[in-house]
Each structure stands twice: as C-alpha cells, then as structure tokens.
Amino acid sequence: MGKRKSSAPPPKKVAPKVDTQFTCPFCNHDKSVVARLDKTSEKGMVECVVCGQRYTCNITHLSEPIDVYSDWIDACERVNAREGEEEEE
C-alpha cells in the first residue's frame, strides 16, 4: 500500500506595493511628489519636483511614504481652514 499524496499549501497572496510618488496639491501634477524617509534621523520629506514645494515631518519605524504625504495634505487643509476662518471675520 502506498501513502496518501499530500496536497501543496495554497500560494501566498502578494501584498500590493504602496506608491512613493503622488500628486502635488499645489501644482496638481501627477506623480511629481517624491517621498523620502530617513529612518536614522526619523525625518520624512516629500518634495514636488515641478514646483519645488517641500514638507518635512517626524516619522516612526512604522511610517511609510503615504503617511508623510497624508500628513502634508492634512497640514495644507489645516492652513486653508484657518485662512477661511480669518476671511469670515
């Protein structure tokens, strides 16, 4: 008698890669914002190669480029909201 054939384990799912190039909120060029992470100094920087706008923030060991970009977008929205409140007065 032979032994039972063992089935192969199911293949692992490939995790999608997170982008490192984004759309600039100032000049609206696609894939013109490049994110760089310096984990030794715990600084993240995003910079538009077209208009030259820059944003730097503190990061942790878990941070990804999308986190730095979303922090930049949040900071832009806070500034715009503050300016909107000043105009109403």
C-alpha positions in Angstrom: 0.0 0.0 0.0 1.2 3.5 -0.8 0.9 6.5 1.3 -1.6 9.3 0.7 -0.5 12.2 -1.5 -0.1 15.3 0.5 -1.5 18.5 -1.0 0.6 21.5 -1.6 -0.1 24.5 0.6 -2.0 27.3 -1.1 0.1 30.1 -2.6 0.6 33.2 -0.5 -1.1 36.4 -1.6 1.2 39.1 -2.9 0.8 42.3 -0.9 0.2 45.4 -3.0 3.1 47.9 -3.1 2.5 51.3 -1.7 3.2 54.3 -4.0 6.1 56.6 -3.4 5.1 59.2 -6.0 2.0 61.3 -5.5 0.0 64.2 -7.0 1.1 67.7 -5.8 -1.6 69.6 -4.0 -0.2 73.0 -5.2 0.5 72.4 -9.0 -1.7 69.3 -9.5 1.0 67.4 -11.5 0.6 63.6 -11.3 3.4 61.6 -9.8 5.5 64.8 -9.2 5.8 64.5 -5.4 8.6 62.1 -4.3 8.6 60.8 -0.7 11.9 60.1 1.1 12.2 58.5 4.5 15.4 58.8 6.7 14.8 56.3 9.4 18.1 57.1 11.2 17.2 60.7 11.8 13.5 59.9 12.0 12.6 62.5 9.3 10.2 62.1 6.4 10.3 64.5 3.4 8.0 65.0 0.5 9.0 67.3 -2.4 7.4 68.3 -5.7 9.9 68.1 -8.5 7.9 70.5 -10.6 7.0 73.4 -8.3 9.6 72.8 -5.5 7.2 72.7 -2.6 8.5 70.7 0.4 7.2 69.3 3.6 9.2 67.6 6.4 7.8 65.8 9.4 8.9 63.3 12.1 8.4 59.6 11.5 8.5 56.4 13.4 9.8 53.0 12.4 6.4 52.0 11.2 5.9 55.1 8.9 5.5 54.6 5.1 5.8 57.3 2.3 2.0 57.5 2.1 2.0 58.5 5.8 4.3 61.5 5.2 2.2 62.6 2.2 -1.1 62.3 4.1 0.5 64.4 6.9 1.3 67.1 4.3 -2.2 67.1 2.9 -3.6 67.4 6.5 -1.3 70.3 7.2 -2.4 72.0 4.0 -6.1 71.5 4.9 -5.5 73.0 8.4 -3.8 76.1 6.9 -6.7 76.5 4.5 -9.3 76.1 7.2 -7.5 78.8 9.3 -7.4 81.2 6.4 -11.1 80.6 5.7 -12.0 81.5 9.3 -9.9 84.7 9.2 -11.7 85.8 6.0 -15.1 85.4 7.6 -14.3 87.8 10.4 
